[in-house]
């Protein structure tokens, strides 16, 4: 059931604008959907050259989760270290970079 909802959300998002960043060899599939839990995942396409990152935010997610996913999305484009860590599946570095994003988000929220 949720798979169909996610698939439709991704199709809807793709109609809005392209999700492939050729300079990064990256498919950034992101959308919001009526699902129970937000989803973040990554992997390679068959040719092992192009990466895919899937980020689906639940429509019922709190605003800080939406903001975190947005920051991760921006980091993928702006921070080559995160993309490289994902390319070599360096979980420790991936978590470290995402944790930095989380701490930055918390700091921003606390200063409002």
C-alpha positions as CSV (number, residue, x, y, z in Angstrom):
1,X,0.0,0.0,0.0
2,X,2.6,2.5,1.1
3,X,4.8,1.5,-1.9
4,X,2.1,2.7,-4.3
5,X,1.7,6.0,-2.4
6,X,5.4,6.6,-2.5
7,X,5.6,5.7,-6.2
8,X,2.8,8.2,-7.0
9,X,4.4,10.9,-4.9
10,X,7.7,10.5,-6.7
11,X,6.0,10.6,-10.1
12,X,4.1,13.7,-9.1
13,X,7.4,15.3,-7.9
14,X,9.2,14.4,-11.1
15,X,6.5,16.1,-13.2
16,X,7.2,19.3,-11.3
17,X,10.9,19.3,-12.2
18,X,13.8,17.1,-13.0
19,X,15.4,15.2,-10.1
20,X,18.6,14.2,-11.9
21,X,21.8,16.2,-11.4
22,X,24.1,15.2,-14.2
23,X,27.2,17.0,-12.9
24,X,26.9,14.8,-9.7
25,X,25.6,11.6,-11.4
26,X,22.8,11.8,-8.8
27,X,19.1,11.0,-8.9
28,X,17.6,12.9,-6.0
29,X,14.2,11.4,-5.6
30,X,12.3,13.4,-3.0
31,X,8.7,14.1,-2.2
32,X,6.1,14.2,0.6
33,X,3.5,11.5,0.9
34,X,0.8,10.2,3.1
35,X,2.9,7.5,4.8
36,X,3.4,6.6,8.4
37,X,7.2,7.2,8.7
38,X,9.6,9.4,6.7
39,X,12.1,7.4,4.6
40,X,15.7,8.1,3.6
41,X,17.7,5.7,1.5
42,X,20.4,5.5,-1.1
43,X,22.1,3.2,-3.5
44,X,23.3,2.7,-7.0
45,X,21.5,2.1,-10.3
46,X,22.4,-1.0,-12.3
47,X,25.4,0.6,-14.0
48,X,27.0,1.5,-10.7
49,X,27.8,5.0,-12.0
50,X,24.6,6.8,-11.1
51,X,23.5,7.1,-7.5
52,X,20.0,7.4,-6.3
53,X,18.9,9.0,-3.0
54,X,15.3,8.6,-2.0
55,X,13.9,11.0,0.6
56,X,10.1,10.7,1.3
57,X,8.8,12.9,4.1
58,X,5.5,11.9,5.7
59,X,2.8,14.6,5.3
60,X,2.3,14.3,9.1
61,X,6.0,14.8,9.9
62,X,6.8,17.6,12.3
63,X,8.3,20.7,10.8
64,X,11.8,19.9,12.2
65,X,11.8,16.6,10.3
66,X,10.8,18.4,7.1
67,X,13.5,20.9,7.7
68,X,16.1,18.2,8.4
69,X,15.3,16.4,5.1
70,X,15.6,19.7,3.3
71,X,19.0,20.3,4.8
72,X,20.2,16.8,3.9
73,X,18.9,17.4,0.3
74,X,20.9,20.7,0.2
75,X,24.0,19.0,1.6
76,X,23.9,16.3,-1.1
77,X,24.2,19.1,-3.7
78,X,26.5,21.5,-1.8
79,X,28.7,19.2,0.2
80,X,30.9,16.9,-1.8
81,X,32.0,15.1,1.3
82,X,28.5,13.7,1.9
83,X,28.1,12.6,-1.6
84,X,31.5,11.0,-1.6
85,X,30.7,9.2,1.7
86,X,27.6,7.8,0.2
87,X,29.4,6.7,-2.9
88,X,31.9,4.6,-0.9
89,X,29.2,3.6,1.7
90,X,31.2,5.2,4.5
91,X,28.4,4.9,7.2
92,X,30.4,6.6,9.9
93,X,31.1,9.7,7.8
94,X,27.5,9.8,6.5
95,X,26.2,9.8,10.0
96,X,28.8,12.4,11.1
97,X,27.8,14.8,8.3
98,X,24.0,14.2,8.9
99,X,24.6,14.7,12.7
100,X,26.2,18.0,11.9
101,X,23.1,19.0,10.0
102,X,20.9,18.0,12.9
103,X,23.0,20.0,15.4
104,X,22.9,23.0,13.0
105,X,19.1,22.7,12.8
106,X,18.8,22.5,16.6
107,X,21.0,25.5,17.0
108,X,18.9,27.4,14.4
109,X,15.7,26.4,16.1
110,X,16.9,27.4,19.6
111,X,18.0,30.8,18.4
112,X,14.6,31.7,17.0
